[in-house]
Amino acid sequence: MKSELGLDARLRRIEEIVAALDSDALDLDEALAAFEEGVEHLARAREMLARTELRIEELIGPEGDEVRDLRLPGEDEPEGRADD
């Protein structure tokens, strides 16, 4: 089973692919395969960023002006925080 790459790993791989394509060291079939791999990494990276953006909006609101209470039920309020 193939493990899911993180965003940083995907970006590094895209950079490696771009460098290989720029080097002219690949034949046509290798270049096409590398390009296809790069497109796949780019699509997955965009999906990861979109999911992250949605999660951030869930936490702070779309305008960034809300701070949602993220405490679990039964947790005490953090020290130094007052609702005054």
MOPAC internal coordinates of N, CA, C and O (Angstrom, degrees):
PM7 1SCF
backbone

  N    0.0000 0     0.00 0     0.00 0    0    0    0
  C    1.4564 1     0.00 0     0.00 0    1    0    0
  C    1.5265 1   109.42 1     0.00 0    2    1    0
  O    1.2310 1   120.14 1   -46.00 1    3    2    1
  N    1.2987 1   117.34 1   134.00 1    3    2    1
  C    1.4542 1   123.82 1  -177.69 1    5    3    2
  C    1.5306 1   109.85 1   -84.90 1    6    5    3
  O    1.2310 1   121.00 1   -52.17 1    7    6    5
  N    1.3470 1   115.69 1   127.83 1    7    6    5
  C    1.4608 1   118.35 1   179.70 1    9    7    6
  C    1.5266 1   109.24 1   -80.60 1   10    9    7
  O    1.2310 1   121.45 1   -29.40 1   11   10    9
  N    1.3078 1   114.83 1   150.60 1   11   10    9
  C    1.4702 1   122.21 1  -179.72 1   13   11   10
  C    1.5193 1   109.53 1   -75.39 1   14   13   11
  O    1.2310 1   120.66 1   -53.11 1   15   14   13
  N    1.3181 1   116.35 1   126.89 1   15   14   13
  C    1.4594 1   121.28 1   177.21 1   17   15   14
  C    1.5191 1   110.02 1   -77.05 1   18   17   15
  O    1.2310 1   120.93 1   -33.30 1   19   18   17
  N    1.3101 1   115.82 1   146.70 1   19   18   17
  C    1.4538 1   120.95 1   174.88 1   21   19   18
  C    1.5206 1   110.64 1   -80.89 1   22   21   19
  O    1.2310 1   121.11 1    -7.64 1   23   22   21
  N    1.3104 1   115.48 1   172.36 1   23   22   21
  C    1.4560 1   121.58 1  -178.19 1   25   23   22
  C    1.5272 1   111.69 1   -59.74 1   26   25   23
  O    1.2310 1   120.05 1   133.27 1   27   26   25
  N    1.3259 1   117.51 1   -46.73 1   27   26   25
  C    1.4611 1   120.28 1  -179.12 1   29   27   26
  C    1.5222 1   112.00 1   -60.50 1   30   29   27
  O    1.2310 1   120.37 1   137.60 1   31   30   29
  N    1.3226 1   116.90 1   -42.40 1   31   30   29
  C    1.4655 1   120.62 1   179.14 1   33   31   30
  C    1.5228 1   110.86 1   -65.10 1   34   33   31
  O    1.2310 1   120.38 1   140.64 1   35   34   33
  N    1.3076 1   116.88 1   -39.36 1   35   34   33
  C    1.4687 1   120.04 1   178.31 1   37   35   34
  C    1.5274 1   110.97 1   -64.85 1   38   37   35
  O    1.2310 1   120.19 1   136.43 1   39   38   37
  N    1.3199 1   117.25 1   -43.57 1   39   38   37
  C    1.4610 1   120.45 1   179.38 1   41   39   38
  C    1.5217 1   111.78 1   -64.35 1   42   41   39
  O    1.2310 1   120.65 1   140.21 1   43   42   41
  N    1.3390 1   116.37 1   -39.79 1   43   42   41
  C    1.4691 1   119.57 1   176.49 1   45   43   42
  C    1.5264 1   110.61 1   -62.08 1   46   45   43
  O    1.2310 1   120.69 1   137.03 1   47   46   45
  N    1.3417 1   116.28 1   -42.97 1   47   46   45
  C    1.4623 1   119.57 1  -179.47 1   49   47   46
  C    1.5297 1   110.97 1   -65.08 1   50   49   47
  O    1.2310 1   120.20 1   140.58 1   51   50   49
  N    1.3212 1   117.23 1   -39.42 1   51   50   49
  C    1.4718 1   120.32 1   176.79 1   53   51   50
  C    1.5271 1   109.68 1   -60.25 1   54   53   51
  O    1.2310 1   119.99 1   136.73 1   55   54   53
  N    1.3263 1   117.63 1   -43.27 1   55   54   53
  C    1.4682 1   121.11 1   178.30 1   57   55   54
  C    1.5233 1   111.06 1   -61.34 1   58   57   55
  O    1.2310 1   120.31 1   138.79 1   59   58   57
  N    1.3379 1   117.02 1   -41.21 1   59   58   57
  C    1.4604 1   120.81 1   177.71 1   61   59   58
  C    1.5302 1   110.99 1   -62.63 1   62   61   59
  O    1.2310 1   120.68 1   137.69 1   63   62   61
  N    1.3126 1   116.31 1   -42.31 1   63   62   61
  C    1.4649 1   121.33 1  -179.97 1   65   63   62
  C    1.5275 1   110.47 1   -64.51 1   66   65   63
  O    1.2310 1   120.21 1   135.39 1   67   66   65
  N    1.3280 1   117.20 1   -44.61 1   67   66   65
  C    1.4637 1   120.94 1   178.85 1   69   67   66
  C    1.5258 1   110.12 1   -60.42 1   70   69   67
  O    1.2310 1   120.45 1   136.42 1   71   70   69
  N    1.3268 1   116.75 1   -43.58 1   71   70   69
  C    1.4704 1   120.38 1   179.39 1   73   71   70
  C    1.5272 1   110.52 1   -62.46 1   74   73   71
  O    1.2310 1   120.27 1   137.88 1   75   74   73
  N    1.3238 1   117.08 1   -42.12 1   75   74   73
  C    1.4677 1   120.57 1   178.98 1   77   75   74
  C    1.5229 1   111.05 1   -64.50 1   78   77   75
  O    1.2310 1   120.55 1   138.18 1   79   78   77
  N    1.3232 1   116.55 1   -41.82 1   79   78   77
  C    1.4652 1   119.84 1   178.86 1   81   79   78
  C    1.5278 1   111.42 1   -66.61 1   82   81   79
  O    1.2310 1   120.25 1   143.58 1   83   82   81
  N    1.3152 1   117.12 1   -36.42 1   83   82   81
  C    1.4659 1   121.36 1   178.63 1   85   83   82
  C    1.5231 1   112.90 1   -70.53 1   86   85   83
  O    1.2310 1   120.76 1   155.74 1   87   86   85
  N    1.3212 1   116.16 1   -24.26 1   87   86   85
  C    1.4697 1   120.02 1  -174.52 1   89   87   86
  C    1.5231 1   113.57 1   -77.70 1   90   89   87
  O    1.2310 1   119.46 1   165.68 1   91   90   89
  N    1.2993 1   118.63 1   -14.32 1   91   90   89
  C    1.4659 1   123.01 1  -176.65 1   93   91   90
  C    1.5323 1   112.25 1    62.85 1   94   93   91
  O    1.2310 1   119.76 1  -162.19 1   95   94   93
  N    1.3288 1   118.06 1    17.81 1   95   94   93
  C    1.4605 1   121.69 1  -179.48 1   97   95   94
  C    1.5226 1   112.53 1   -84.30 1   98   97   95
  O    1.2310 1   120.01 1   166.78 1   99   98   97
  N    1.3114 1   117.59 1   -13.22 1   99   98   97
  C    1.4571 1   121.85 1  -176.60 1  101   99   98
  C    1.5203 1   110.22 1   -94.86 1  102  101   99
  O    1.2310 1   121.37 1   -37.14 1  103  102  101
  N    1.3413 1   114.98 1   142.86 1  103  102  101
  C    1.4586 1   116.94 1   171.77 1  105  103  102
  C    1.5265 1   108.30 1   -78.20 1  106  105  103
  O    1.2310 1   120.39 1    -3.67 1  107  106  105
  N    1.2966 1   116.85 1   176.33 1  107  106  105
  C    1.4676 1   121.26 1  -173.51 1  109  107  106
  C    1.5245 1   112.47 1   -58.35 1  110  109  107
  O    1.2310 1   119.88 1   134.52 1  111  110  109
  N    1.3413 1   117.83 1   -45.48 1  111  110  109
  C    1.4659 1   120.82 1  -178.95 1  113  111  110
  C    1.5275 1   111.52 1   -65.08 1  114  113  111
  O    1.2310 1   120.52 1   138.53 1  115  114  113
  N    1.3282 1   116.61 1   -41.47 1  115  114  113
  C    1.4652 1   120.42 1   178.31 1  117  115  114
  C    1.5278 1   110.90 1   -66.05 1  118  117  115
  O    1.2310 1   120.87 1   139.60 1  119  118  117
  N    1.3266 1   115.95 1   -40.40 1  119  118  117
  C    1.4584 1   120.02 1   179.52 1  121  119  118
  C    1.5206 1   110.83 1   -64.02 1  122  121  119
  O    1.2310 1   120.34 1   137.81 1  123  122  121
  N    1.3182 1   116.95 1   -42.19 1  123  122  121
  C    1.4615 1   120.49 1   178.57 1  125  123  122
  C    1.5220 1   111.05 1   -63.92 1  126  125  123
  O    1.2310 1   120.21 1   136.30 1  127  126  125
  N    1.3261 1   117.21 1   -43.70 1  127  126  125
  C    1.4686 1   121.05 1   178.61 1  129  127  126
  C    1.5289 1   110.52 1   -62.82 1  130  129  127
  O    1.2310 1   120.40 1   137.50 1  131  130  129
  N    1.3170 1   116.84 1   -42.50 1  131  130  129
  C    1.4647 1   120.51 1   179.04 1  133  131  130
  C    1.5256 1   110.40 1   -64.55 1  134  133  131
  O    1.2310 1   120.65 1   137.65 1  135  134  133
  N    1.3253 1   116.36 1   -42.35 1  135  134  133
  C    1.4612 1   120.65 1   178.82 1  137  135  134
  C    1.5284 1   110.46 1   -61.09 1  138  137  135
  O    1.2310 1   120.25 1   134.77 1  139  138  137
  N    1.3246 1   117.13 1   -45.23 1  139  138  137
  C    1.4694 1   121.07 1   178.53 1  141  139  138
  C    1.5273 1   110.85 1   -61.05 1  142  141  139
  O    1.2310 1   120.47 1   137.74 1  143  142  141
  N    1.3340 1   116.70 1   -42.26 1  143  142  141
  C    1.4635 1   120.02 1   177.61 1  145  143  142
  C    1.5265 1   110.42 1   -61.90 1  146  145  143
  O    1.2310 1   120.47 1   137.35 1  147  146  145
  N    1.3218 1   116.70 1   -42.65 1  147  146  145
  C    1.4603 1   120.83 1   179.36 1  149  147  146
  C    1.5170 1   112.32 1   -62.22 1  150  149  147
  O    1.2310 1   120.65 1   138.66 1  151  150  149
  N    1.3366 1   116.36 1   -41.34 1  151  150  149
  C    1.4667 1   120.48 1   178.19 1  153  151  150
  C    1.5232 1   109.94 1   -62.59 1  154  153  151
  O    1.2310 1   120.22 1   139.38 1  155  154  153
  N    1.3226 1   117.19 1   -40.62 1  155  154  153
  C    1.4764 1   121.26 1   178.89 1  157  155  154
  C    1.5356 1   110.53 1   -63.99 1  158  157  155
  O    1.2310 1   120.44 1   134.42 1  159  158  157
  N    1.3365 1   116.77 1   -45.58 1  159  158  157
  C    1.4718 1   119.89 1   178.20 1  161  159  158
  C    1.5272 1   110.91 1   -61.67 1  162  161  159
  O    1.2310 1   120.43 1   139.31 1  163  162  161
  N    1.3159 1   116.78 1   -40.69 1  163  162  161
  C    1.4634 1   120.78 1   179.49 1  165  163  162
  C    1.5250 1   111.10 1   -63.53 1  166  165  163
  O    1.2310 1   120.16 1   137.03 1  167  166  165
  N    1.3242 1   117.30 1   -42.97 1  167  166  165
  C    1.4715 1   120.86 1   178.68 1  169  167  166
  C    1.5217 1   110.86 1   -62.70 1  170  169  167
  O    1.2310 1   120.33 1   135.83 1  171  170  169
  N    1.3417 1   116.98 1   -44.17 1  171  170  169
  C    1.4715 1   120.12 1   179.55 1  173  171  170
  C    1.5275 1   110.66 1   -65.89 1  174  173  171
  O    1.2310 1   119.88 1   140.84 1  175  174  173
  N    1.3339 1   117.84 1   -39.16 1  175  174  173
  C    1.4668 1   121.03 1   179.04 1  177  175  174
  C    1.5261 1   110.24 1   -63.32 1  178  177  175
  O    1.2310 1   120.18 1   137.74 1  179  178  177
  N    1.3182 1   117.25 1   -42.26 1  179  178  177
  C    1.4704 1   120.60 1   177.65 1  181  179  178
  C    1.5229 1   111.35 1   -62.31 1  182  181  179
  O    1.2310 1   120.49 1   139.48 1  183  182  181
  N    1.3354 1   116.67 1   -40.52 1  183  182  181
  C    1.4740 1   120.28 1   177.28 1  185  183  182
  C    1.5282 1   110.51 1   -62.36 1  186  185  183
  O    1.2310 1   120.58 1   136.76 1  187  186  185
  N    1.3262 1   116.50 1   -43.24 1  187  186  185
  C    1.4646 1   120.29 1   179.63 1  189  187  186
  C    1.5245 1   110.88 1   -61.68 1  190  189  187
  O    1.2310 1   120.42 1   136.38 1  191  190  189
  N    1.3206 1   116.80 1   -43.62 1  191  190  189
  C    1.4586 1   120.52 1   178.84 1  193  191  190
  C    1.5192 1   111.89 1   -65.47 1  194  193  191
  O    1.2310 1   120.20 1   141.36 1  195  194  193
  N    1.3327 1   117.23 1   -38.64 1  195  194  193
  C    1.4663 1   120.61 1   178.66 1  197  195  194
  C    1.5192 1   110.41 1   -65.18 1  198  197  195
  O    1.2310 1   120.09 1   137.83 1  199  198  197
  N    1.3477 1   117.42 1   -42.17 1  199  198  197
  C    1.4757 1   120.43 1   177.79 1  201  199  198
  C    1.5239 1   110.48 1   -63.86 1  202  201  199
  O    1.2310 1   120.59 1   140.49 1  203  202  201
  N    1.3227 1   116.47 1   -39.51 1  203  202  201
  C    1.4642 1   120.53 1   179.14 1  205  203  202
  C    1.5248 1   110.61 1   -64.87 1  206  205  203
  O    1.2310 1   120.73 1   136.63 1  207  206  205
  N    1.3235 1   116.20 1   -43.37 1  207  206  205
  C    1.4633 1   120.34 1   178.79 1  209  207  206
  C    1.5284 1   110.84 1   -61.13 1  210  209  207
  O    1.2310 1   120.01 1   137.20 1  211  210  209
  N    1.3235 1   117.58 1   -42.80 1  211  210  209
  C    1.4677 1   120.61 1   177.99 1  213  211  210
  C    1.5228 1   111.10 1   -62.82 1  214  213  211
  O    1.2310 1   120.47 1   139.47 1  215  214  213
  N    1.3144 1   116.71 1   -40.53 1  215  214  213
  C    1.4597 1   120.29 1   179.75 1  217  215  214
  C    1.5318 1   110.30 1   -64.71 1  218  217  215
  O    1.2310 1   120.52 1   138.31 1  219  218  217
  N    1.3230 1   116.60 1   -41.69 1  219  218  217
  C    1.4701 1   120.00 1   178.28 1  221  219  218
  C    1.5215 1   110.22 1   -62.50 1  222  221  219
  O    1.2310 1   120.12 1   137.62 1  223  222  221
  N    1.3365 1   117.37 1   -42.38 1  223  222  221
  C    1.4650 1   120.32 1   177.56 1  225  223  222
  C    1.5263 1   111.08 1   -62.64 1  226  225  223
  O    1.2310 1   120.10 1   145.15 1  227  226  225
  N    1.3431 1   117.41 1   -34.85 1  227  226  225
  C    1.4624 1   120.12 1   175.87 1  229  227  226
  C    1.5213 1   110.53 1   -62.93 1  230  229  227
  O    1.2310 1   120.68 1   144.17 1  231  230  229
  N    1.3134 1   116.30 1   -35.83 1  231  230  229
  C    1.4611 1   120.48 1  -175.57 1  233  231  230
  C    1.5178 1   113.39 1   -82.74 1  234  233  231
  O    1.2310 1   119.94 1   142.41 1  235  234  233
  N    1.3342 1   117.73 1   -37.59 1  235  234  233
  C    1.4640 1   118.89 1  -175.05 1  237  235  234
  C    1.5147 1   113.71 1  -121.01 1  238  237  235
  O    1.2310 1   119.66 1   179.21 1  239  238  237
  N    1.3063 1   118.25 1    -0.79 1  239  238  237
  C    1.4498 1   120.94 1  -179.25 1  241  239  238
  C    1.5203 1   111.17 1    87.43 1  242  241  239
  O    1.2310 1   119.86 1   -23.28 1  243  242  241
  N    1.3203 1   117.88 1   156.72 1  243  242  241
  C    1.4637 1   121.48 1  -175.73 1  245  243  242
  C    1.5241 1   114.27 1   -65.40 1  246  245  243
  O    1.2310 1   120.12 1   153.43 1  247  246  245
  N    1.3089 1   117.37 1   -26.57 1  247  246  245
  C    1.4698 1   120.51 1   179.33 1  249  247  246
  C    1.5213 1   112.26 1   -94.78 1  250  249  247
  O    1.2310 1   120.18 1   176.48 1  251  250  249
  N    1.3258 1   117.26 1    -3.52 1  251  250  249
  C    1.4603 1   120.68 1   179.77 1  253  251  250
  C    1.5063 1   113.99 1    75.96 1  254  253  251
  O    1.2310 1   120.12 1  -166.68 1  255  254  253
  N    1.3324 1   117.37 1    13.32 1  255  254  253
  C    1.4555 1   119.87 1  -175.62 1  257  255  254
  C    1.5263 1   113.23 1  -106.15 1  258  257  255
  O    1.2310 1   120.38 1  -176.17 1  259  258  257
  N    1.3049 1   116.87 1     3.83 1  259  258  257
  C    1.4598 1   120.34 1   178.11 1  261  259  258
  C    1.5214 1   108.52 1  -111.83 1  262  261  259
  O    1.2310 1   120.88 1   -38.01 1  263  262  261
  N    1.2945 1   115.92 1   141.99 1  263  262  261
  C    1.4546 1   120.43 1   170.65 1  265  263  262
  C    1.5151 1   105.71 1  -121.78 1  266  265  263
  O    1.2310 1   121.74 1   -69.34 1  267  266  265
  N    1.2877 1   114.27 1   110.66 1  267  266  265
  C    1.4601 1   119.15 1  -177.24 1  269  267  266
  C    1.5214 1   109.68 1   -80.22 1  270  269  267
  O    1.2310 1   120.58 1   -32.46 1  271  270  269
  N    1.3029 1   116.50 1   147.54 1  271  270  269
  C    1.4513 1   122.69 1   177.38 1  273  271  270
  C    1.5240 1   107.57 1   -74.36 1  274  273  271
  O    1.2310 1   120.61 1   -66.51 1  275  274  273
  N    1.3215 1   116.43 1   113.49 1  275  274  273
  C    1.4549 1   120.86 1  -175.56 1  277  275  274
  C    1.5227 1   112.86 1  -102.59 1  278  277  275
  O    1.2310 1   120.76 1  -171.14 1  279  278  277
  N    1.3341 1   116.15 1     8.86 1  279  278  277
  C    1.4558 1   118.84 1   179.16 1  281  279  278
  C    1.5165 1   110.47 1   -71.76 1  282  281  279
  O    1.2310 1   121.61 1   -34.09 1  283  282  281
  N    1.3085 1   114.52 1   145.91 1  283  282  281
  C    1.4514 1   120.16 1   175.38 1  285  283  282
  C    1.5204 1   108.93 1   -78.07 1  286  285  283
  O    1.2310 1   120.19 1   -26.44 1  287  286  285
  N    1.3246 1   117.24 1   153.56 1  287  286  285
  C    1.4639 1   119.12 1   177.47 1  289  287  286
  C    1.5285 1   110.25 1   -55.09 1  290  289  287
  O    1.2310 1   120.82 1   -46.96 1  291  290  289
  N    1.3298 1   116.03 1   133.04 1  291  290  289
  C    1.4555 1   121.81 1   179.36 1  293  291  290
  C    1.5146 1   114.26 1    92.16 1  294  293  291
  O    1.2310 1   119.96 1   170.02 1  295  294  293
  N    1.3381 1   117.68 1    -9.98 1  295  294  293
  C    1.4569 1   119.91 1   177.39 1  297  295  294
  C    1.5126 1   109.68 1   -78.14 1  298  297  295
  O    1.2310 1   121.00 1   -36.21 1  299  298  297
  N    1.3333 1   115.70 1   143.79 1  299  298  297
  C    1.4559 1   120.33 1   175.56 1  301  299  298
  C    1.5114 1   109.33 1   -76.57 1  302  301  299
  O    1.2310 1   121.05 1   -22.30 1  303  302  301
  N    1.3383 1   115.59 1   157.70 1  303  302  301
  C    1.4601 1   121.01 1   176.39 1  305  303  302
  C    1.5154 1   108.60 1   -67.74 1  306  305  303
  O    1.2310 1   119.53 1   -41.57 1  307  306  305
  N    1.3356 1   118.50 1   138.43 1  307  306  305
  C    1.4723 1   120.85 1   179.93 1  309  307  306
  C    1.5210 1   111.37 1   -57.57 1  310  309  307
  O    1.2310 1   120.89 1   -32.29 1  311  310  309
  N    1.3450 1   115.90 1   147.71 1  311  310  309
  C    1.4718 1   121.34 1   179.00 1  313  311  310
  C    1.5204 1   109.70 1   -64.11 1  314  313  311
  O    1.2310 1   121.15 1   -33.59 1  315  314  313
  N    1.3146 1   115.41 1   146.41 1  315  314  313
  C    1.4452 1   121.31 1   176.86 1  317  315  314
  C    1.5123 1   114.26 1    81.00 1  318  317  315
  O    1.2310 1   119.45 1  -177.65 1  319  318  317
  N    1.3154 1   118.65 1     2.35 1  319  318  317
  C    1.4452 1   121.51 1   179.46 1  321  319  318
  C    1.5198 1   109.16 1  -107.20 1  322  321  319
  O    1.2310 1   120.92 1   -53.95 1  323  322  321
  N    1.2924 1   115.84 1   126.05 1  323  322  321
  C    1.4587 1   120.21 1   178.63 1  325  323  322
  C    1.5176 1   108.14 1  -129.14 1  326  325  323
  O    1.2310 1   120.74 1   -33.55 1  327  326  325
  N    1.3037 1   116.20 1   146.45 1  327  326  325
  C    1.4721 1   121.00 1  -179.45 1  329  327  326
  C    1.5271 1   111.20 1   -96.64 1  330  329  327
  O    1.2310 1   120.27 1  -156.08 1  331  330  329
  N    1.3398 1   117.10 1    23.92 1  331  330  329
  C    1.4726 1   121.03 1   180.00 1  333  331  330
  C    1.4851 1   111.22 1   -80.04 1  334  333  331
  O    1.2310 1   120.10 1   180.00 1  335  334  333

